[in-house]
Amino acid sequence: MGSKNGIAEWVVKNLPSSHTFVDLFAGGCAITHAAMLSGKWKSFVANDISDAPQLFRDAVEGKYANEERWISREDFFMFKDSDPYIRVCWSFGNCGRTYIYSRELEPYKRALHRMLFAKTVAERRVAFSTVAWELYALCKAGKEFNTSVRNMGSLQSMENLQRLQNMGSLQSMENLQRLRIMQGDYREVEIPDGATVYCDPPYIGTEAVTNKKCYGYGFDHEEFYGWLRDAPFPVYVSEYSMPDDFVEIASIGKRCTSSPKNNSRKTTERLFVHERWAGKVKGRSCYGGIFD
Ligand SMILES: C[S@@+](CC[C@H](N)C(=O)[O-])C[C@H]1O[C@@H](n2cnc3c(N)ncnc32)[C@H](O)[C@@H]1O
């Protein structure tokens, strides 16, 4: 939920380089990951109030290189609070609360998973005939065939796992020493002098905030704006909109994929900085006279 995977490179490209990159709302660390690959910083701090960044650290350390478990709905609810891999990668939209697949599609996905991870041809054949049988049963029941079949072909859990496994490419002692993972409130993180500070907070007005969905607690945006206004260093913020004293430094169109109802919703992602710092953003000096 809220992952910046699709626009991570764009975000990183628009941030000034320095010695340290600080990601105060790191979540699954999509931005920290892109920042580490960019070569713009030497050290990285990834903080979040949840333990999600630990999943990233574990992935970088190669913990998921041999992962191939099928996690059922029952397993999900039993283990989600103790295992961040199960909570994040096996939940709908990575939100950590609801299971990744509907009850109707779960048997197909399980069969597809078995096919993909089968060690022998015989095992693969059994899994294949299960998929065919389930498909036949679905058609016979006159269920929404098209949507089900379309959804059947991809395994989101597999894509999540592959992403984690790719992170293993960062696994060198040097990279691991350069990455510091923290769990706490954004205001408690000690910021090294001259660091590039980035925030991707829960977006104002989104369901995750208004219904306290997914993150499990609310977020006080007024307090956040106050903290940004007082901060003795520039802080770059991802949001759809910000109060008038914040200046947009970049924007990009993005397709919203975390909505269960409407996959094709388009949004504009924006990067902001408080007006006190707007004139100091590298390579950008003119904001229509806002900077004094
Ligand atoms: C939009 S998500 C960040 C997504 C992240 N950039 C990624 O790519 O995965 C917002 C994050 O803010 C975290 N969060 C909420 N309140 C927080 C707080 N007070 N301090 C630090 N993190 C907080 C949530 O746990 C969530 O992971």
The ligand as a Gaussian input file, in Angstrom:
#p B3LYP/6-31G(d) Opt

LIG

0 1
 C        3.090000       5.908000       1.858000
 S        3.798000       4.726000       2.946000
 C        5.501000       4.738000       2.510000
 C        5.777000       3.833000       1.352000
 C        7.248000       3.692000       1.019000
 N        7.826000       4.892000       0.431000
 C        7.474000       2.533000       0.052000
 O        7.861000       2.781000      -1.076000
 O        7.195000       1.401000       0.438000
 C        3.756000       5.606000       4.469000
 C        4.518000       4.928000       5.600000
 O        4.513000       5.804000       6.720000
 C        4.617000       5.023000       7.895000
 N        4.271000       5.883000       9.047000
 C        3.042000       6.290000       9.467000
 N        3.154000       7.117000      10.517000
 C        4.494000       7.256000      10.775000
 C        5.241000       7.995000      11.724000
 N        4.655000       8.773000      12.644000
 N        6.603000       7.944000      11.680000
 C        7.219000       7.142000      10.738000
 N        6.554000       6.400000       9.820000
 C        5.201000       6.460000       9.831000
 C        3.680000       3.858000       7.598000
 O        3.992000       2.736000       8.407000
 C        3.946000       3.608000       6.109000
 O        4.898000       2.591000       5.914000

